[in-house]
Amino acid sequence: MATITLAAGNYLVTGKLDVRRTAGGSVSVTCDLLDGVTVVESITAFVSSTNSIVPTFLAPLQKAASATVTLSCRTLSTSVTVQNRALSAIQLQTLTIQ
């Protein structure tokens, strides 16, 4: 899990991580970019012991108050590792979402 706390303002949030299966066959993994408890973006993919996935997130956020943004993954398997987590935010003066 990666977490960043943002002050009120406009942001472009980016995140990525490396998901690997350490044993067994293919398994489903879901990774979420969360604004507090709200899912901003979600990616579900299958990963096996012969490959890895690198989910990448990009999301605009407008915050009226301070908030915590989190990047996390979940799966039913115990043989999945998440490495190289990166979460960052660029504050913008203005943000237009169309």
Short mmCIF file of the C-alpha atoms (twelve columns), coordinates in Angstrom:
data_MODEL
# 
_entry.id   MODEL 
# 
loop_
_atom_site.group_PDB 
_atom_site.id 
_atom_site.type_symbol 
_atom_site.label_atom_id 
_atom_site.label_alt_id 
_atom_site.label_comp_id 
_atom_site.label_asym_id 
_atom_site.label_seq_id 
_atom_site.Cartn_x 
_atom_site.Cartn_y 
_atom_site.Cartn_z 
_atom_site.pdbx_PDB_model_num 
ATOM 1  C CA . MET A 1  0.000   0.000   0.000   1 
ATOM 2  C CA . ALA A 2  1.175   3.534   -0.763  1 
ATOM 3  C CA . THR A 3  -0.388  6.602   0.865   1 
ATOM 4  C CA . ILE A 4  -0.093  10.342  0.370   1 
ATOM 5  C CA . THR A 5  -1.851  13.137  2.271   1 
ATOM 6  C CA . LEU A 6  -2.994  16.107  0.199   1 
ATOM 7  C CA . ALA A 7  -3.976  19.562  1.390   1 
ATOM 8  C CA . ALA A 8  -7.045  21.238  -0.103  1 
ATOM 9  C CA . GLY A 9  -6.525  22.025  -3.790  1 
ATOM 10 C CA . ASN A 10 -6.430  20.631  -7.313  1 
ATOM 11 C CA . TYR A 11 -4.161  17.698  -8.147  1 
ATOM 12 C CA . LEU A 12 -3.117  15.297  -10.835 1 
ATOM 13 C CA . VAL A 13 -2.398  12.034  -9.000  1 
ATOM 14 C CA . THR A 14 -0.256  9.274   -10.499 1 
ATOM 15 C CA . GLY A 15 0.522   5.845   -9.166  1 
ATOM 16 C CA . LYS A 16 2.025   2.542   -10.226 1 
ATOM 17 C CA . LEU A 17 3.186   -0.722  -8.716  1 
ATOM 18 C CA . ASP A 18 4.555   -4.104  -9.707  1 
ATOM 19 C CA . VAL A 19 2.349   -7.142  -8.948  1 
ATOM 20 C CA . ARG A 20 3.895   -10.630 -9.117  1 
ATOM 21 C CA . ARG A 21 2.647   -14.136 -8.430  1 
ATOM 22 C CA . THR A 22 5.249   -16.165 -6.542  1 
ATOM 23 C CA . ALA A 23 3.719   -19.641 -7.036  1 
ATOM 24 C CA . GLY A 24 0.828   -21.468 -8.667  1 
ATOM 25 C CA . GLY A 25 -1.356  -20.668 -11.647 1 
ATOM 26 C CA . SER A 26 -3.064  -17.503 -12.725 1 
ATOM 27 C CA . VAL A 27 -4.926  -15.400 -10.148 1 
ATOM 28 C CA . SER A 28 -7.045  -12.253 -10.317 1 
ATOM 29 C CA . VAL A 29 -5.674  -9.118  -8.645  1 
ATOM 30 C CA . THR A 30 -7.555  -5.833  -8.240  1 
ATOM 31 C CA . CYS A 31 -5.671  -2.607  -7.530  1 
ATOM 32 C CA . ASP A 32 -7.450  0.607   -6.511  1 
ATOM 33 C CA . LEU A 33 -6.625  4.284   -6.296  1 
ATOM 34 C CA . LEU A 34 -8.665  5.542   -3.342  1 
ATOM 35 C CA . ASP A 35 -9.597  9.070   -2.281  1 
ATOM 36 C CA . GLY A 36 -10.359 8.361   1.362   1 
ATOM 37 C CA . VAL A 37 -12.710 5.370   0.991   1 
ATOM 38 C CA . THR A 38 -13.944 6.327   -2.496  1 
ATOM 39 C CA . VAL A 39 -12.525 4.337   -5.410  1 
ATOM 40 C CA . VAL A 40 -11.246 6.834   -7.993  1 
ATOM 41 C CA . GLU A 41 -9.840  4.247   -10.389 1 
ATOM 42 C CA . SER A 42 -9.687  0.440   -10.318 1 
ATOM 43 C CA . ILE A 43 -7.783  -2.110  -12.424 1 
ATOM 44 C CA . THR A 44 -8.358  -5.878  -12.352 1 
ATOM 45 C CA . ALA A 45 -5.933  -8.200  -14.125 1 
ATOM 46 C CA . PHE A 46 -4.698  -11.773 -14.044 1 
ATOM 47 C CA . VAL A 47 -1.144  -12.493 -12.993 1 
ATOM 48 C CA . SER A 48 0.668   -15.835 -13.109 1 
ATOM 49 C CA . SER A 49 4.016   -17.104 -11.899 1 
ATOM 50 C CA . THR A 50 5.473   -16.463 -15.355 1 
ATOM 51 C CA . ASN A 51 4.579   -12.773 -15.622 1 
ATOM 52 C CA . SER A 52 3.923   -9.619  -13.651 1 
ATOM 53 C CA . ILE A 53 1.544   -6.730  -14.144 1 
ATOM 54 C CA . VAL A 54 2.272   -3.043  -13.672 1 
ATOM 55 C CA . PRO A 55 -1.017  -1.214  -13.110 1 
ATOM 56 C CA . THR A 56 -0.630  2.517   -13.746 1 
ATOM 57 C CA . PHE A 57 -3.065  5.142   -12.477 1 
ATOM 58 C CA . LEU A 58 -3.674  8.758   -13.494 1 
ATOM 59 C CA . ALA A 59 -6.518  10.742  -11.957 1 
ATOM 60 C CA . PRO A 60 -7.500  14.397  -11.474 1 
ATOM 61 C CA . LEU A 61 -8.678  15.274  -7.955  1 
ATOM 62 C CA . GLN A 62 -10.325 18.417  -6.626  1 
ATOM 63 C CA . LYS A 63 -10.117 18.551  -2.830  1 
ATOM 64 C CA . ALA A 64 -12.064 21.047  -0.719  1 
ATOM 65 C CA . ALA A 65 -10.253 19.806  2.409   1 
ATOM 66 C CA . SER A 66 -7.223  17.729  3.330   1 
ATOM 67 C CA . ALA A 67 -7.500  14.079  2.259   1 
ATOM 68 C CA . THR A 68 -5.566  10.839  2.134   1 
ATOM 69 C CA . VAL A 69 -5.068  9.108   -1.217  1 
ATOM 70 C CA . THR A 70 -4.121  5.430   -1.194  1 
ATOM 71 C CA . LEU A 71 -2.946  2.908   -3.768  1 
ATOM 72 C CA . SER A 72 -3.669  -0.691  -2.750  1 
ATOM 73 C CA . CYS A 73 -4.246  -4.178  -4.184  1 
ATOM 74 C CA . ARG A 74 -6.312  -7.156  -3.119  1 
ATOM 75 C CA . THR A 75 -6.531  -10.810 -4.115  1 
ATOM 76 C CA . LEU A 76 -7.694  -14.117 -2.639  1 
ATOM 77 C CA . SER A 77 -4.204  -15.596 -3.063  1 
ATOM 78 C CA . THR A 78 -1.446  -15.494 -0.465  1 
ATOM 79 C CA . SER A 79 1.274   -15.966 -3.096  1 
ATOM 80 C CA . VAL A 80 1.100   -12.499 -4.657  1 
ATOM 81 C CA . THR A 81 3.614   -9.756  -3.921  1 
ATOM 82 C CA . VAL A 82 3.334   -6.037  -4.595  1 
ATOM 83 C CA . GLN A 83 6.597   -4.141  -5.049  1 
ATOM 84 C CA . ASN A 84 7.934   -0.800  -6.258  1 
ATOM 85 C CA . ARG A 85 4.921   1.214   -5.157  1 
ATOM 86 C CA . ALA A 86 4.942   4.822   -6.313  1 
ATOM 87 C CA . LEU A 87 2.277   7.446   -5.618  1 
ATOM 88 C CA . SER A 88 2.659   11.139  -6.324  1 
ATOM 89 C CA . ALA A 89 0.559   14.240  -6.800  1 
ATOM 90 C CA . ILE A 90 1.192   17.420  -8.736  1 
ATOM 91 C CA . GLN A 91 -0.719  20.418  -7.421  1 
ATOM 92 C CA . LEU A 92 -2.380  22.488  -10.116 1 
ATOM 93 C CA . GLN A 93 -3.598  26.051  -9.917  1 
ATOM 94 C CA . THR A 94 -6.734  25.195  -11.905 1 
ATOM 95 C CA . LEU A 95 -8.286  21.921  -12.974 1 
ATOM 96 C CA . THR A 96 -11.001 21.432  -15.576 1 
ATOM 97 C CA . ILE A 97 -12.639 18.003  -15.741 1 
ATOM 98 C CA . GLN A 98 -14.669 17.362  -18.889 1 
# 
